[in-house]
């Protein structure tokens, strides 16, 4: 009896064991992709490289359709219900806020089949959002690649060793992990109840890092540096590596040293050149000072002097 049969789902499949063992890979599946933004075509192409077959995809905009044609050449571009009709495994790679309505609509129209693997890639959701499909017999998986995507073939190389946040019913966990391994990723189990916190952490780190780097580059260009990346690349790369290794102990700079005078000069420059960046700088400096105090690297008296400067509105 298969793993699916034992779980009561009734879908034929070979037993799964260690997902890293090639002998425990899922049977070859017909794969459908609903949503051909940056993520869907790349994951579909990765599954195709693993021996599965992408049979259909759906995309609305001209850009998404071109992306599908580039990464999934020869694959039919059809409506979402037609994708589900052709596929054993369906990748739902749509924006977070569109996912619930999409699943509910597909289930309500009878597009979802019992035993069909329905996989979404949203970091913000676990498998609860797939409940309408699960109710009609689908097998729900949440597989979130913790990576930013370009929508080009570059993404396939980046998937090697990429962590995936995996949420699934316990009996489907081996299936989910095996699929991640086949795409080149590394499964990281994320329980349903902490999925929103997991996604908050990743979004805060990656999205706000992009904003921070862009702001730093903008200031360097204003200072006459033609190629900000040449300065920022080594510095920020080392800071990222140090912080991942050492956490708050990696902190350097005027806040860590308690240099209130330097902080005031920074704020004066920002108020003159880029007031919007000045607001972000103040917020991050406050958070940095608080963390430095908690970690013991900054005395409370020095932190108080820094906060006095940060609270001055006329700088």
N, C-alpha and C positions, 0 to 999 in steps of 0.2 A: 504494500500500500504506500502511496506517495505521501510526502510531507503535507501537501495540500489536502489530500483525502483524510489524513489523520486529524487535520484541523477542522474537518467538516465542511470545507469549501468545495470539494468535489471537482477541482480542476486537475487535469492530468499534468504531472511533472515528475522529474526524477528527484530522488532524495537529495537533500543538501547537507553538507557537513562544513568543514573548514572552507570559508570562501576563498582563501588563498590557494587552495588545492585545485589545479586545473581539472581534476577528475570530478569536482563538485560544481562545475559551472552549470548555469541553467540551460535547459534545452534551447535550441535556436528558436528565436521568437520573431514574429512579424511585428515591427515597431511602427507606431504612428506618433507624429509630433503635432500637438495643437499649440500654436504660437511660435512663429519663426522669428523671434527677436534675436538677441545675441546668444542666449543660452541654448535654446532648443536645437537648432541645427548642429551646434558643436557636440552636444550630448548624443544626438542621433548619429552623427558621424563616428563618435567614439564607440557606440554600440555596434555600428556596422563593421568597424575595424575588428571588433571582438568576435565577429561571425554572425551576428544577428542581421536582419534585413529590414531596412526602413522602407515601408511600402506606401506611405502617404503622409502628407503634411498639410497644414493650413496656415495661411498668413494673409493679412489684410493689406498692409501698406506696400507700395512698390519696393521700398528698401528691404522690408522683411522677405519679400518674394525673391528679390535678387540674392539675398543672403542664403536663402534655402537652395536656390539653384547653384550657388557656388560651393556650398558644403555638402549638399545632398543632390548631386547631379542626377537627373533622370527620375527623381522621385515625383510622383503626382502631387500637385497642389489642388486640394479639394476643400470642401466644407468640413467643420469639426465632426458632425455626425458621420460623414463618409470616412473620415480618418478612423473613427472608432469601429466602424463596420469592417474595416480591413485589418485591424491590428489586434494582436494578442496582448501587447504591452503598449500603453498609451502614456506619452510624456505630456503633461500639462505644464507648459512653460510660459504662463501669462503673468501679468503684474499681480502682486499680492491682493490688491483690492478687487480685482476682477475674478479671482479664483472661485469664490463661493458661489457666485451667480452662474458661472460657467458650469460647475459641477452639478448644481441643482437643475439647470436647464437641460443638460445632457441626460441626466437620470430621468427627469420628468418626461422626456420625449422618447424614452425607450432605447436610447443610443448605447447605453452601457449594458454589457452582457455579463451574466454570471461567470465567474472564473477569470474574468479579464483583469490583468494587472493595470491598475490606474495609479500613476506616479506623478506627484507634483514636485516642483523644485523650489518652492517658496521657503525662504528661511523663517518667515514670520509664523507659518502655520505648521501644525503637526498633521495627524491623520483625521482629526475630528472634522476638518473642513470637507473631507471626502465622504462624510457619513451618508449623503443621499445616494452615492454610488455604492457604498458598502452595503446599504440596506437592500439593494437589488442584486447583491451577490458578487460585486467587484472585490478585488484584493487590493487594499489601500497601502501605499508606501509614500513616505515623504523623504526625498533625497535632495539635500541642499548642498551644492558645491560651494565651498567657502573661498570663492575666487571672483575677481572681476573679469568680465568677458569683453572681448573686442568684436565678436561676431565674425572673425576670420579664422583661417586655418591655424593661426598662432595658438589659439585656445587649445587645440588638441595636444600640443606639446606641454602646455601648462597644466593639463589635467593629470600628468604623471606625478603621483604623490600628493595630489590635491586632497585636503580633508573634505569629507562630505558629512554634514549633519544628518544622521539617519534616525527616523522615527517610524515605527511600524508596530502592528500587533506582534506579540512575542513569538507566535508561531510562524510569522513571516520574516522575522529578523534575519535568518540565514539567507533568504532570497534577496532581501534588500542589500545585505552586505556583499553577497556574491556579485550583484549587478554593479555595485560601486567599484569593486575590485576589477571587474571586466572593463570598466571605463578608465582604469588607470588610477583610481582614487584610493583614499584610505578612509574606511568608515569610522565615524565617531558617533557613538550612541547618545542621542539626546531625548530624554523622557518627554512625553507630551506636555506635561504641566509646566516645564521650564522652557519650552520652545520660544515664547515671546522674549524672555530674558536673554536667551542665546542669540536671537536675532538682533536685539538691541545692542548687545556688546559688539557684534561684528559690524553693524551699521555705524555705531559711534566711532569705532576704530578706523574703519576703512574710508567711509564717506567724509568724515571730518578731517581725516589726514589729508585727503585730496584738497580740501578747502584750505587747510593750513599751509600746505606746500605751495599752492597757487598764490596765496597771500604773500608768503615769503619771497617768491619769485617776482611778484609785482613790486615789492619794496626794493629789491635789488635792481630791477630795471630802472626804477625811479632814481636810484643812486648811481646810475650810469654803467651798471654791469650788463654787458651785451648778452652773455650766456649764463643766466642764473644757475642752470643745471650743473655747470662745472663746479660751482661752489657748494651748491646744496646736496648734490649726489653723495660725495664722500661723507659730509657732515651728518646728513640725515640717515644715511645707511648705517653709520657707526652708532648713532643715537638709537635707532630702532633695534639693532643687534644688542646693544648694551641693556636697553630697557627690557627686552624679552628675556635676557639672561638674569638681570639683577633687579628688575622692578624699580621701585622708588629710589633704591640706592644708586641708580645710574644718573640721577638728576645732577645737572651742572648749571652754571649761569648765575645771573644776578639774584634771582629769587633764592636759589639754594645757598648763596653766600650772604644773603641779607643786605644786598647793596641797594638801599632805598634811593640813593642819589642817581644811580644808573637807571633805575626803573623810572624815575621822574623824567630823565632826559629822553628815554625811549617814548614815553607817553607824549612828551612835547613834540617830538618828531612826528609821531603818528597823528597827532591833532592837526599838524600843519599839512602833512602829505596825504594821509588816508584815514580820516576819522572813523570810517566804518570798520577798518581793520583795528583801530584803536579799541573799539568796544570788545572785539573778540580777544585782543591781547589782555585787556583788563580781566575778562572772565577767566581766561586760562591761567593768568598769573595768580588770581585768587585761589583757584583750585590747586595750583601747584604749591602755593604757600601752605595751604591746609594739609596737603599730603606730606609735605616736607616736615611739618610739625609732628604729624602722627607717626612718621617713620623715625623721628628723633634726629634728623639731620639739620633742623632749623630750630633755634630757640624761640620760645613764644614771644619774647620781647622784640626780637628782630622781625618776627612775622607781623607783630602789631605795627611796627614802623612801616613795613611794606604795605599793609592794608590801609594805613592812613594815607599814603600816597595814592593808592588805587582808588580811594574814595574821594579824592580831590576832584571836583568837577571843572575847575578852571584851567586844568592843564591841557 
